[in-house]
Each structure stands twice: as structure tokens, then as C-alpha cells.
Amino acid sequence: MKVPEISASAARMLFLGIALVLTTVEFMPLFTGGFEYEIVFLGVHVGATLAIAYLLISWHGRRGPEDPVPLYDVALALAALACAAYFAANGQRVAERIEGVDDVFPLDVVFGVLLIVLLLEGCRRVAGLVLSIVTVVFILYVFAGPYIPGAMGHRGMTLDRFIDLQVLSTSGIFGTPISASAHMVFYFVVVGAFLERSGAGKLFVDIAYGVTARAWGGAGKAAIVASGLFGTVSGSAVANVLLSGLMTIPLMKRSGFKATVAGAIEATASTGGQLAPPIMGAAAFILADIVGVDYPDVVIAAITPALLYYISLYAVVHFYSLRHGLKPQAGVSIAEHLEGLRERWHLLLPLAAMIFLLISRYSLMTVGAYTTILIVALAMLRKATRMAQGDLVQAVLNGAKAACEVAVPSAVAGIIVGTLVQTGMALKLQRWLLDLADGSLTISLVGAMILTIILGMGMPTAAAYLVSAILVAPALQELGIPALPAHLFILYFSILSMVTPPVALSAYAAAGISGANLWQTGMSAFLLALPGFLIPYAFTINPAMLLQGSWIEVAGVVVPALIGVIGLASAFGGYAFGAMSMPVRIVMFAASPLLIAPDLMTDLMGIGGMALVLGFQLWRRKMEPVKSAAATRK
């Protein structure tokens, strides 16, 4: 029997209506000064984005634009909106009630359980099965606590108490994760949606190819620049791969890059977009909220690590190209890209304005609103970028869709965070990590890295960061690491889990485009990103790399680290004044990280090792003509 359904056009109209309501509610505080009760604002944000998830994604996968929507998915979407309406209607009572003291009404339990079930299924559709399964395990742990022997056991709680904490307080679904999604992330995904619709993605590709097209390995370098630029506004590694990779990967393959290498370059560059200011990714906004600093402070701290990450990747491609003879392509015409740049350069002005507003510490809502208005206004100046009514509507829809992909996993992550805190499990795991390290900062950092990567595998970055921020960051702070470096350390490895096998999501997305083997692409991306795995250790040990300190202190850390990442790139690329043999590459690989470590003694050792390698390579280069001449005489 055929399942009743509504047409694609009817579903699109329903989606548009929800998206417009969501956008209106999000920007309303710009004119009204905010909502009297926070639960009203957050309830609409969760309910609307959850409803969008059910309209856009079926039980089996994402729907096409012409696919009808079964009535049961429409019913689930309406149920999500009903939950939002219920908690919004009870906003005053929820806001004024005392957790653990005031009664939990039967309808609170009904709508609370319904919302949790809807979120679990919605999260499975949006972010995959892993996060939903992990959340179910944590929920079961809440109720099974009295039956678990040993240190992992706890008193447990009733269903009413669980709903009290998870739904009627700020300790669960409506906690920090969804608050950051609603108050911070939404405005920048809207900016990204309008930029993309205006043609900024093409502008970034034109800039990249206009600058690098005639360099050694130009296509690979262009992919790095384009993906880095687009990544700063997309905020999602996988989305970045799918958007920019469709253009860059085929160009790299035609230029002589192996399919595996092309996919790895795109995956690593796209993943770094979440590390790159000024927008970074959703997790960076959550980090600012948790640490209690202004978002511009996070942006400033992230500048040097992001530059080192991209410089190392760019250098790897350069040395790889020299070793494999990927010469500049003189026949490549850059006129087309320059023409595209001339047609779209004005789209850079909204980004410049956004950076200025962020530095001036305007509210993120104000920054997002003004930047969006500027994008629309300036796009009208040229025919190539002019946005018709349909483009504006599509931009709103794309923004709501992107918000859904952040908000739903964030709400589910709030459930996990709530259970960790409410059961005492977070403190137990922190104590276990500290006991394992036995006071050693190095062991603690390595343990924190491994735990964060494991928690991040297969999970959206924001959710992975949140769980690790609760479990791991406090243990690092207890060892004396300041809050911002500790949380940035966690953030970096939550992001780098995207290129860490066995679940390297961005690498696997790139492999799907390049046609290369998934595992080989994942391993190649991991190796390309390896300098990025060392940078967090450097800024955690010495925050001067985060531009905290005098310029002399900053230079004393950054300059050696820059030399170190270029040395690592040389070792990976296998080239320094000529192709390097494997033993020489191993020496370079061993010496270079010593410069990234912020210590004078290790810097001197690293410089010594690199000097030996470079001296040997220069000697070989000078000897080759002599050997060739001798062979000719014979």
C-alpha cells in the first residue's frame, strides 16, 4: 500500500514558511531588544530546525528537490513545532520555576519525552547514527545508575527528574550548545548562505586560480586557497568539500595530481576552514560562550595557528609538486579567472565590513544582519552577482537548512552534556584522566588528544567539541593551562577528527568526488594534516602563539614554529634542493617538530638537524654535475 504523501511543491512551501518564521524570530531582537523569556526564543529555534530536518531528510537519506514528502514526516515536523509551541506558551512558568523544587506537570513529561524522541531521530537523519546511539547510551546510563557496580554507578533519577533537568532547565536541551546555535551560529550561516547565492564561491575560486594557476602544482595550491577562503564562511568541513571540491578536485586531477592526493588536499584544506578566522565553525561560537570570552578574542587567538596550518599544507603541495615534476602550466589562461574577479570583487566588501564589526565588538546578531544586508545591496551592483527574488528566497532556505544541521546535533549534544554533569560521570572521567597522567602535562595532552579524537569520530564538530569540553578541558585547566588555550586545544582535535581514520568524514567525502580509495585518501589527508596535530601542543604550552604576550614573546614562538612546519612539509613532500631519500626525510621529519615545541633548547636541536639535512642536500646537488661529467668521460 502506498504511503500518503504531499507534493514536493507543497513541502517546499511549508519549508519556506517555517524558514521565514525562524529567520524573523532570530532577527526580531534586533528591533525589540530581545524576548522576555529565553525558552520562547530557544524553543522556536529547536522546534523550527527540527521540523525542517524532517521535511528535508527522509528515513533513508536526503530528499531531492522534486521528491514528495510522506505524511508521517509531515506529522513529525508538526509534532516538533507543537513541542516548540508548548514550551513557548509556558515560557514564564519554565523561566520562573525552581529546578528540583517546583512540580513537573504531566504535559511537561509528555512533550519533553516527545521532544527527546524527535531529536534523536532528527539527529540520526541530519548527522548520522553515531551521535544518536551515543545519546541513547547516556540516557540509559541515567536510569541504570543504581544497578551499575563500582565507580561508574550513581543514584539514578526518576523520569520526572530527568525531564526537569533536560527540558525544563538550562542543563540539557536548552543549555549552552543550543544557546550558542541560536544566539551566534545562526547569523553566520545566514551570511554564508547569502554569500554563496551571490557567487562568492566562484569569486574565491577565481582569486585562488588567478594567484596560483601558473605556480608549481598550481591546481593544488588553488584548491587550498579556495577551500580556505570558502571554509571561513561555510563552517563545515564536509559541506566545504562538497561545494568547493566539485570544482577543485577535477582540476587537480587534470593537472597531474593523483586522485588520492587530490582528494586528500581538498579534505585537509576544507577541514582547516573551521580553524580559520573570521567566522571559523559553529564550535568556535560555543567555545566563546563556555569560556566566557568575546568571540573576537577567539578569532584573534586563532589567527596564528590557522596561518601555520595553511602554510604547512601549501608548502607540502609545493614540495610534492617539485618532487613529482608538476611544473607551472604556461598554457593555462588566467584571463577567465581575472574577468571573474573583476565581476565579483565587490563581494569582498561585506566580509571586510563583517571583520570590522567583529573587531568593534558589535553583537553577533548585529554583525550578521548588517553583513547580510550589505551582501544583498552590493550584489545588486553587477549583473553577474545580482540576486533575483528567487535567489533571495533560496538563500533564506539554505540558511535555515544550514542552521538545522547545526541546531539539531547541538540540542542532542546538550542531552549528553546534561547527563555527564547530572550523573557525576564528567568528574569521574576527569579524575581518571588526571590519575592516568600522574601530573605529567605531556601525557595529559596526549590523552586529551586521543580521547577528543575518539569522541569526535563520526560526530559533528560542535557536538564533539561540547562533549570533550565537559570531559577533558577541566582536567587540562586543573593542570594549570588557562581556559582559552585548553578549550582551543580541544576544539582543534575535534575538528581534526574529520581527517583522522578510521572515520575521516571530510576525506571520505573528497574520495567520493575524486573516485579514489576511501582508506588511502583518509590516510593521505591525515599525513597532510599532521603539522596541525602539533600546533595545539605548542600554543597550549606557550600561549604566546595565541598572540598573548609581548611581540618579542610572540615572535620567539611563531618564527621557529613557522620554520618547523615548513620543515615538516619538506619531509612529507620529499624535496629540499632536490629529491630526498627516505633516510634523509626521516631526519628532517624528526628535527622539524622540535622547532614547533616552544623551547629554546629544542629549537636549537631542531635547527641543527635541519641544517644537517639542508647541507647534505646542497652537497648532493653540487656533486650531481660532477658525477654526470665523470660518467660522460667514461
C-alpha positions as CSV (number, residue, x, y, z in Angstrom):
1,M,0.0,0.0,0.0
2,K,1.3,3.4,-1.0
3,V,2.1,5.7,1.9
4,P,0.1,9.0,1.7
5,E,2.3,12.0,0.8
6,I,2.3,15.6,-0.1
7,S,3.8,17.0,-3.2
8,A,7.3,18.5,-3.4
9,S,5.9,22.0,-4.1
10,A,3.6,21.8,-1.0
11,A,6.6,20.6,1.1
12,R,8.7,23.4,-0.2
13,M,6.0,26.0,0.7
14,L,5.8,24.5,4.2
15,F,9.6,24.6,4.5
16,L,9.7,28.2,3.3
17,G,7.0,29.2,5.9
18,I,9.0,27.6,8.7
19,A,12.2,29.2,7.5
20,L,10.7,32.6,7.3
21,V,9.3,32.3,10.8
22,L,12.6,31.1,12.1
23,T,14.5,33.9,10.4
24,T,12.0,36.5,11.7
25,V,12.2,35.2,15.3
26,E,16.1,35.2,15.1
27,F,16.3,38.8,13.9
28,M,13.4,40.2,15.9
29,P,15.5,41.0,19.0
30,L,17.4,43.5,16.7
31,F,14.3,45.6,16.8
32,T,12.6,44.6,20.1
33,G,15.6,44.2,22.4
34,G,15.1,40.5,22.9
35,F,12.5,38.1,24.2
36,E,11.3,38.3,27.8
37,Y,11.7,34.6,28.3
38,E,14.7,32.8,26.8
39,I,12.8,29.5,26.5
40,V,10.5,31.1,23.9
41,F,13.4,32.0,21.7
42,L,15.2,28.7,22.1
43,G,12.0,26.7,21.8
44,V,11.3,28.2,18.4
45,H,14.8,27.7,17.3
46,V,14.8,24.0,18.3
47,G,11.3,23.2,17.0
48,A,11.7,25.0,13.7
49,T,15.1,23.5,12.8
50,L,13.9,20.0,13.9
51,A,10.8,20.4,11.7
52,I,13.0,21.4,8.8
53,A,15.1,18.3,9.3
54,Y,12.0,16.0,8.9
55,L,10.9,17.9,5.7
56,L,14.3,17.8,4.0
57,I,15.7,14.4,5.1
58,S,13.8,11.1,4.8
59,W,14.2,7.9,6.8
60,H,16.8,6.7,4.3
61,G,18.6,9.9,3.3
62,R,18.3,13.4,1.9
63,R,15.4,14.1,-0.5
64,G,15.8,15.6,-3.9
65,P,14.1,18.9,-4.8
66,E,11.3,17.0,-6.7
67,D,10.7,14.3,-4.1
68,P,7.3,14.2,-2.3
69,V,7.2,14.0,1.5
70,P,5.3,11.2,3.2
71,L,2.6,12.4,5.6
72,Y,4.3,10.7,8.5
73,D,7.3,13.0,8.1
74,V,4.9,16.0,7.9
75,A,3.3,14.8,11.1
76,L,6.7,14.5,12.8
77,A,7.6,18.0,11.6
78,L,4.3,19.3,13.0
79,A,5.0,17.5,16.3
80,A,8.3,19.3,16.6
81,L,6.5,22.6,16.1
82,A,3.9,21.6,18.7
83,C,6.7,21.0,21.2
84,A,8.1,24.4,20.4
85,A,4.7,26.0,20.8
86,Y,4.1,24.2,24.2
87,F,7.4,25.3,25.8
88,A,7.0,28.8,24.3
89,A,3.4,29.1,25.7
90,N,4.8,28.0,29.1
91,G,7.8,30.3,28.9
92,Q,7.0,32.3,32.0
93,R,6.4,29.3,34.2
94,V,9.5,27.5,32.9
95,A,11.7,30.6,33.3
96,E,10.5,31.3,36.9
97,R,10.3,27.7,38.3
98,I,12.9,26.4,40.6
99,E,14.7,23.3,39.4
100,G,14.2,20.2,41.6
101,V,11.6,22.1,43.8
102,D,8.6,23.0,41.6
103,D,6.3,20.4,40.2
104,V,6.8,18.8,36.8
105,F,3.4,18.7,35.1
106,P,2.2,15.6,33.2
107,L,2.1,17.5,30.0
108,D,5.7,18.6,30.7
109,V,6.7,14.9,30.7
110,V,4.6,14.1,27.5
111,F,6.1,17.0,25.5
112,G,9.5,16.5,27.0
113,V,9.7,12.8,26.1
114,L,8.3,13.6,22.6
115,L,10.9,16.3,22.0
116,I,13.7,14.0,23.0
117,V,12.5,11.2,20.8
118,L,12.1,13.6,17.9
119,L,15.6,15.0,18.4
120,L,17.2,11.5,18.5
121,E,15.6,10.6,15.2
122,G,16.2,14.0,13.7
123,C,19.8,13.9,14.7
124,R,20.2,10.4,13.1
125,R,18.9,11.9,9.8
126,V,21.0,15.1,10.0
127,A,24.3,13.9,11.5
128,G,24.2,10.1,11.2
129,L,23.7,7.2,13.5
130,V,26.7,7.6,15.8
131,L,25.6,10.6,17.8
132,S,22.1,9.3,18.3
133,I,23.4,6.0,19.6
134,V,25.8,7.7,22.0
135,T,23.0,9.8,23.3
136,V,20.7,6.8,23.9
137,V,23.6,5.1,25.8
138,F,23.9,8.2,28.0
139,I,20.2,8.3,28.6
140,L,20.1,4.7,29.6
141,Y,23.0,5.3,31.9
142,V,21.0,7.9,33.7
143,F,18.3,5.4,34.7
144,A,20.6,2.3,35.1
145,G,23.0,4.1,37.5
146,P,21.7,2.3,40.7
147,Y,22.3,-1.1,39.0
148,I,25.9,-0.5,37.8
149,P,28.5,-1.7,40.3
150,G,31.7,0.1,41.1
151,A,32.8,3.7,40.5
152,M,30.6,4.1,37.4
153,G,27.4,3.6,39.4
154,H,25.2,6.5,40.7
155,R,21.9,7.1,42.4
156,G,19.9,7.4,39.2
157,M,16.8,9.5,38.8
158,T,13.1,9.3,38.0
159,L,11.6,10.3,34.7
160,D,10.1,13.5,36.2
161,R,13.5,14.5,37.5
162,F,15.1,13.7,34.1
163,I,12.6,15.9,32.3
164,D,13.1,18.6,34.9
165,L,16.8,18.7,34.2
166,Q,16.9,18.0,30.5
167,V,13.9,20.1,29.2
168,L,12.7,22.5,32.0
169,S,16.2,23.9,32.8
170,T,19.3,25.1,31.1
171,S,21.2,21.9,32.0
172,G,20.1,19.9,28.9
173,I,18.5,20.6,25.6
174,F,18.1,24.3,26.2
175,G,21.6,24.7,27.6
176,T,24.9,26.1,26.2
177,P,25.0,24.2,22.9
178,I,21.6,25.3,21.6
179,S,22.0,28.8,23.0
180,A,25.2,29.2,21.0
181,S,23.4,27.9,17.9
182,A,20.5,30.3,18.3
183,H,22.5,33.4,19.5
184,M,25.6,33.0,17.5
185,V,25.8,30.4,14.8
186,F,22.5,31.2,13.0
187,Y,23.5,34.6,11.9
188,F,26.7,33.5,10.3
189,V,25.2,30.5,8.5
190,V,22.8,33.1,7.0
191,V,25.7,35.2,5.9
192,G,27.3,32.2,4.3
193,A,24.1,31.2,2.5
194,F,23.7,34.7,1.1
195,L,27.4,34.9,0.1
196,E,27.1,31.5,-1.7
197,R,24.0,32.6,-3.5
198,S,25.6,35.8,-4.7
199,G,28.5,34.0,-6.3
200,A,31.2,34.4,-3.6
201,G,32.2,30.7,-4.0
202,K,33.1,31.4,-7.7
203,L,34.9,34.6,-6.5
204,F,37.1,32.6,-4.1
205,V,38.0,30.1,-6.9
206,D,38.8,33.0,-9.2
207,I,41.1,34.6,-6.6
208,A,42.8,31.3,-5.9
209,Y,43.5,30.4,-9.5
210,G,44.3,33.9,-10.5
211,V,47.1,33.9,-7.9
212,T,48.4,30.3,-8.2
213,A,47.5,29.0,-11.6
214,R,51.0,29.3,-13.0
215,A,52.9,28.2,-9.9
216,W,54.4,24.7,-9.3
217,G,51.4,22.5,-8.5
218,G,49.1,25.5,-9.2
219,A,45.9,23.5,-9.1
220,G,46.6,22.0,-5.7
221,K,47.6,25.4,-4.3
222,A,44.5,27.0,-5.8
223,A,42.4,24.3,-4.1
224,I,44.0,25.2,-0.7
225,V,43.4,28.9,-1.1
226,A,39.8,28.5,-2.4
227,S,38.8,25.9,0.2
228,G,40.4,28.0,3.0
229,L,38.5,31.1,1.9
230,F,35.2,29.3,1.4
231,G,35.7,27.4,4.7
232,T,35.8,30.7,6.7
233,V,32.2,31.3,5.8
234,S,30.8,27.8,5.4
235,G,32.0,26.5,8.8
236,S,31.5,22.8,7.8
237,A,34.3,20.6,6.6
238,V,32.1,18.1,4.7
239,A,30.0,20.9,3.2
240,N,33.1,22.7,2.2
241,V,34.4,19.6,0.4
242,L,31.2,19.0,-1.4
243,L,30.9,22.7,-2.6
244,S,34.5,23.6,-3.5
245,G,35.7,20.1,-4.2
246,L,33.4,19.7,-7.1
247,M,35.5,22.4,-8.8
248,T,38.9,21.9,-7.4
249,I,39.4,18.1,-7.4
250,P,38.8,17.6,-11.1
251,L,41.2,20.5,-11.9
252,M,43.9,18.9,-9.7
253,K,43.5,15.5,-11.4
254,R,43.8,17.1,-14.8
255,S,46.9,18.9,-13.7
256,G,48.7,15.7,-12.8
257,F,47.8,15.1,-9.1
258,K,46.9,11.5,-8.2
259,A,43.2,11.1,-7.3
260,T,44.2,10.1,-3.8
261,V,46.4,13.2,-3.3
262,A,43.8,15.5,-4.9
263,G,41.1,14.2,-2.5
264,A,43.4,14.5,0.5
265,I,44.4,18.1,-0.3
266,E,40.8,19.1,-0.7
267,A,39.8,17.4,2.6
268,T,42.6,18.8,4.6
269,A,42.1,22.3,3.2
270,S,38.3,22.2,3.8
271,T,38.8,20.9,7.3
272,G,41.0,23.8,8.1
273,G,38.2,26.2,7.3
274,Q,36.7,25.6,10.7
275,L,40.0,26.8,12.2
276,A,40.3,29.9,10.1
277,P,39.0,33.3,11.2
278,P,36.9,35.4,10.9
279,I,33.9,33.0,11.1
280,M,35.5,29.6,11.8
281,G,32.9,27.0,12.7
282,A,29.9,26.6,14.9
283,A,32.0,25.1,17.7
284,A,34.1,28.3,17.9
285,F,31.0,30.3,18.9
286,I,30.1,27.6,21.5
287,L,33.7,27.8,22.8
288,A,33.4,31.6,23.3
289,D,30.2,31.0,25.3
290,I,31.7,28.3,27.5
291,V,35.0,30.0,28.2
292,G,33.2,33.3,28.8
293,V,35.2,35.5,26.4
294,D,34.0,37.6,23.5
295,Y,34.1,35.9,20.1
296,P,36.6,38.4,18.7
297,D,39.0,37.2,21.4
298,V,38.7,33.6,20.0
299,V,39.2,34.9,16.4
300,I,42.4,36.8,17.4
301,A,43.8,33.8,19.3
302,A,43.1,31.5,16.3
303,I,45.0,33.6,13.7
304,T,48.5,32.3,14.1
305,P,47.6,28.6,14.4
306,A,45.4,28.8,11.3
307,L,48.1,30.5,9.3
308,L,50.6,27.9,10.4
309,Y,48.2,25.1,9.4
310,Y,47.6,26.5,5.9
311,I,51.2,27.5,5.3
312,S,52.3,23.9,6.1
313,L,49.7,22.5,3.7
314,Y,50.6,24.9,1.0
315,A,54.3,24.1,1.4
316,V,53.6,20.3,1.3
317,V,51.9,20.8,-2.1
318,H,54.8,22.9,-3.3
319,F,57.5,20.4,-2.3
320,Y,55.3,17.5,-3.6
321,S,55.0,19.3,-7.0
322,L,58.8,19.9,-7.2
323,R,59.5,16.2,-6.5
324,H,56.9,14.9,-9.0
325,G,57.5,17.5,-11.7
326,L,54.1,19.2,-11.6
327,K,55.5,22.2,-13.4
328,P,53.8,25.5,-13.9
329,Q,51.3,25.2,-16.8
330,A,52.3,28.1,-19.0
331,G,49.4,27.4,-21.4
332,V,46.8,27.9,-18.6
333,S,44.8,31.1,-19.3
334,I,44.1,33.1,-16.2
335,A,42.1,35.7,-18.1
336,E,38.8,33.9,-17.3
337,H,39.6,34.0,-13.6
338,L,40.7,37.6,-13.7
339,E,37.5,38.5,-15.5
340,G,35.5,36.7,-12.8
341,L,37.5,38.6,-10.2
342,R,36.6,41.9,-11.8
343,E,33.0,41.0,-11.9
344,R,32.7,39.9,-8.3
345,W,35.5,41.7,-6.3
346,H,32.9,43.9,-4.6
347,L,31.6,40.8,-2.7
348,L,34.7,41.0,-0.6
349,L,33.4,44.3,0.9
350,P,30.8,42.7,3.1
351,L,33.4,40.4,4.5
352,A,35.7,43.3,5.3
353,A,32.7,45.1,7.0
354,M,32.0,42.0,9.0
355,I,35.6,41.8,10.2
356,F,35.4,45.4,11.2
357,L,32.2,45.0,13.1
358,L,33.5,41.9,14.9
359,I,36.7,43.8,15.9
360,S,34.5,46.7,17.1
361,R,32.6,44.1,19.3
362,Y,29.1,44.6,17.9
363,S,26.7,41.9,18.9
364,L,26.9,38.9,16.6
365,M,23.2,39.4,15.6
366,T,24.0,43.0,14.5
367,V,27.1,41.8,12.6
368,G,25.1,39.1,10.9
369,A,22.2,41.4,10.0
370,Y,24.4,44.2,8.6
371,T,26.6,41.9,6.7
372,T,23.6,40.1,5.1
373,I,22.1,43.5,4.1
374,L,25.4,44.6,2.6
375,I,25.7,41.4,0.6
376,V,22.3,41.8,-0.9
377,A,22.8,45.6,-1.6
378,L,26.3,45.2,-3.1
379,A,25.3,42.1,-5.1
380,M,22.9,44.4,-7.0
381,L,25.7,46.5,-8.4
382,R,26.8,43.9,-11.0
383,K,24.7,41.7,-13.3
384,A,26.9,38.7,-12.5
385,T,26.1,38.9,-8.8
386,R,22.6,40.4,-8.9
387,M,20.2,38.3,-6.8
388,A,16.6,37.9,-8.1
389,Q,13.7,37.3,-5.8
390,G,14.2,33.5,-6.2
391,D,17.8,33.8,-5.2
392,L,16.8,35.7,-2.0
393,V,14.2,33.0,-1.2
394,Q,16.7,30.3,-1.8
395,A,19.3,32.0,0.4
396,V,16.8,32.0,3.2
397,L,16.1,28.4,2.7
398,N,19.8,27.5,2.5
399,G,20.4,29.4,5.7
400,A,17.6,27.6,7.5
401,K,18.9,24.3,6.2
402,A,22.4,25.0,7.4
403,A,21.0,26.2,10.8
404,C,19.2,22.9,11.0
405,E,22.4,20.9,10.5
406,V,24.0,22.7,13.5
407,A,21.0,23.1,15.8
408,V,19.7,19.5,15.9
409,P,23.1,17.9,16.8
410,S,23.7,20.8,19.3
411,A,20.4,20.1,21.1
412,V,21.2,16.4,21.2
413,A,24.7,17.2,22.4
414,G,23.0,19.2,25.2
415,I,21.4,16.0,26.4
416,I,24.8,14.3,26.6
417,V,26.4,17.2,28.4
418,G,23.4,17.3,30.8
419,T,23.7,13.6,31.6
420,L,27.5,13.8,32.1
421,V,27.1,16.6,34.7
422,Q,23.9,15.3,36.3
423,T,25.2,11.8,37.0
424,G,28.7,12.9,38.1
425,M,30.3,11.0,35.2
426,A,32.1,14.1,33.9
427,L,34.0,14.5,37.2
428,K,34.9,10.7,37.4
429,L,36.3,10.8,33.8
430,Q,38.3,13.9,34.6
431,R,39.7,12.3,37.7
432,W,40.6,9.2,35.7
433,L,42.5,11.3,33.1
434,L,44.4,13.1,35.8
435,D,45.3,9.9,37.6
436,L,46.4,8.3,34.4
437,A,48.8,11.3,33.6
438,D,50.1,11.3,37.2
439,G,50.7,15.1,37.0
440,S,52.5,15.0,33.6
441,L,51.3,17.7,31.3
442,T,52.6,15.9,28.2
443,I,50.8,12.7,29.0
444,S,47.7,14.6,29.8
445,L,47.8,16.4,26.5
446,V,48.3,13.2,24.6
447,G,45.5,11.5,26.5
448,A,43.2,14.5,25.9
449,M,44.0,14.4,22.2
450,I,43.3,10.7,21.8
451,L,40.0,11.0,23.8
452,T,38.9,14.0,21.9
453,I,39.6,12.4,18.5
454,I,37.8,9.2,19.5
455,L,34.8,11.2,20.8
456,G,34.8,13.2,17.6
457,M,34.8,10.3,15.1
458,G,31.6,10.4,13.1
459,M,30.2,13.3,15.1
460,P,29.6,16.9,14.0
461,T,32.4,19.2,15.2
462,A,30.1,21.2,17.6
463,A,28.8,18.1,19.3
464,A,32.3,16.5,19.5
465,Y,33.8,19.7,21.0
466,L,31.0,20.0,23.5
467,V,31.4,16.5,24.9
468,S,35.2,16.9,25.1
469,A,34.8,20.4,26.6
470,I,32.9,18.9,29.5
471,L,35.0,15.8,29.9
472,V,38.6,16.9,29.0
473,A,39.0,20.6,29.2
474,P,38.5,20.9,33.0
475,A,41.3,18.3,33.6
476,L,43.7,20.4,31.5
477,Q,42.7,23.5,33.4
478,E,43.4,21.7,36.6
479,L,47.0,21.2,35.4
480,G,47.4,24.9,35.1
481,I,46.5,25.5,31.5
482,P,44.4,28.7,31.0
483,A,40.8,28.2,29.8
484,L,41.2,29.6,26.3
485,P,44.2,27.6,25.3
486,A,42.7,24.4,26.9
487,H,39.5,24.8,25.0
488,L,41.2,25.7,21.7
489,F,43.3,22.5,22.1
490,I,40.1,20.5,22.4
491,L,38.5,22.4,19.5
492,Y,41.4,21.7,17.2
493,F,41.3,17.9,17.7
494,S,37.5,17.9,17.5
495,I,38.0,19.4,14.0
496,L,41.0,17.3,13.0
497,S,39.0,14.1,13.8
498,M,37.4,14.9,10.3
499,V,40.7,13.8,8.7
500,T,41.6,11.1,11.2
501,P,41.0,7.4,10.1
502,P,39.1,5.2,10.6
503,V,36.2,7.7,10.4
504,A,37.6,10.7,8.4
505,L,34.3,12.1,7.2
506,S,35.7,15.0,5.1
507,A,38.4,12.7,3.5
508,Y,35.7,10.2,2.6
509,A,33.5,13.0,1.1
510,A,36.5,14.0,-1.0
511,A,37.2,10.4,-2.1
512,G,33.6,10.2,-3.3
513,I,34.4,13.1,-5.7
514,S,37.9,12.0,-6.7
515,G,37.0,8.4,-7.2
516,A,40.0,7.3,-5.1
517,N,40.1,4.6,-2.4
518,L,38.5,5.8,0.9
519,W,41.1,4.4,3.2
520,Q,44.0,5.7,1.1
521,T,42.5,9.2,0.9
522,G,41.9,9.2,4.6
523,M,45.5,8.2,5.4
524,S,46.9,10.8,3.0
525,A,44.7,13.5,4.5
526,F,45.8,12.5,7.9
527,L,49.5,12.8,6.9
528,L,48.9,16.2,5.2
529,A,47.3,17.5,8.4
530,L,49.9,16.2,10.7
531,P,51.6,19.6,11.4
532,G,48.2,20.7,12.5
533,F,48.3,18.0,15.2
534,L,51.5,19.5,16.7
535,I,50.4,23.2,16.7
536,P,47.9,22.8,19.6
537,Y,50.6,21.4,21.8
538,A,52.7,24.5,21.1
539,F,50.0,27.1,21.9
540,T,48.9,25.1,25.0
541,I,52.4,25.0,26.4
542,N,53.1,28.7,25.5
543,P,50.0,30.9,24.8
544,A,52.3,33.5,23.1
545,M,51.4,31.6,19.9
546,L,47.8,32.8,20.5
547,L,49.1,36.4,20.4
548,Q,49.0,36.5,24.2
549,G,52.1,38.3,25.3
550,S,54.6,40.9,24.0
551,W,55.7,40.9,20.4
552,I,59.1,39.6,21.3
553,E,57.5,36.6,23.1
554,V,55.1,36.0,20.2
555,A,57.9,36.2,17.6
556,G,60.1,33.9,19.7
557,V,57.4,31.2,19.4
558,V,55.9,31.8,16.0
559,V,59.1,32.1,13.9
560,P,60.6,28.8,15.0
561,A,57.2,27.1,14.6
562,L,56.9,28.5,11.1
563,I,60.3,27.1,10.2
564,G,59.3,23.8,11.8
565,V,56.0,23.4,9.8
566,I,57.9,24.2,6.6
567,G,60.5,21.6,7.5
568,L,57.7,19.0,8.1
569,A,56.2,20.0,4.7
570,S,59.6,19.4,3.1
571,A,59.8,15.9,4.7
572,F,56.3,15.0,3.6
573,G,56.8,16.4,0.1
574,G,60.2,14.7,-0.1
575,Y,62.1,17.7,-1.6
576,A,64.7,20.1,-0.4
577,F,67.2,21.3,-3.0
578,G,66.4,18.1,-4.8
579,A,64.5,14.9,-4.1
580,M,65.3,13.5,-0.6
581,S,66.0,9.9,0.1
582,M,63.9,8.1,2.8
583,P,66.7,8.3,5.5
584,V,67.1,12.0,4.9
585,R,63.3,12.6,5.0
586,I,63.2,10.7,8.4
587,V,65.9,13.0,9.8
588,M,64.0,16.1,8.6
589,F,60.8,14.7,9.9
590,A,62.4,14.1,13.4
591,A,64.1,17.5,13.5
592,S,61.2,19.8,12.4
593,P,58.8,19.2,15.3
594,L,61.5,20.3,17.7
595,L,61.1,23.8,16.4
596,I,57.3,23.7,16.9
597,A,57.8,23.0,20.6
598,P,58.2,26.4,22.3
599,D,61.5,25.8,24.0
600,L,65.0,27.3,23.2
601,M,66.8,24.0,23.6
602,T,64.5,22.1,21.3
603,D,64.7,25.0,18.8
604,L,68.5,24.8,18.7
605,M,68.3,21.0,18.3
606,G,65.8,21.3,15.5
607,I,67.8,24.0,13.7
608,G,70.9,21.7,14.0
609,G,69.1,18.7,12.5
610,M,67.5,20.7,9.7
611,A,70.9,22.4,8.9
612,L,72.5,18.9,8.5
613,V,69.8,17.8,6.1
614,L,69.9,21.0,4.0
615,G,73.7,21.0,4.0
616,F,73.7,17.4,2.8
617,Q,71.1,18.1,0.1
618,L,73.1,21.1,-1.2
619,W,76.2,18.9,-1.3
620,R,74.4,16.3,-3.3
621,R,73.1,18.9,-5.7
622,K,76.6,20.2,-6.3
623,M,78.0,16.7,-6.7
624,E,75.5,15.6,-9.3
625,P,77.0,17.6,-12.2
626,V,80.5,16.3,-11.3
627,K,79.2,12.7,-11.3
628,S,77.4,13.3,-14.6
629,A,80.6,14.8,-16.2
630,A,82.7,11.9,-14.9
631,A,80.2,9.4,-16.3
632,T,80.3,11.1,-19.7
633,R,84.1,11.0,-19.9
634,K,84.0,7.2,-19.2
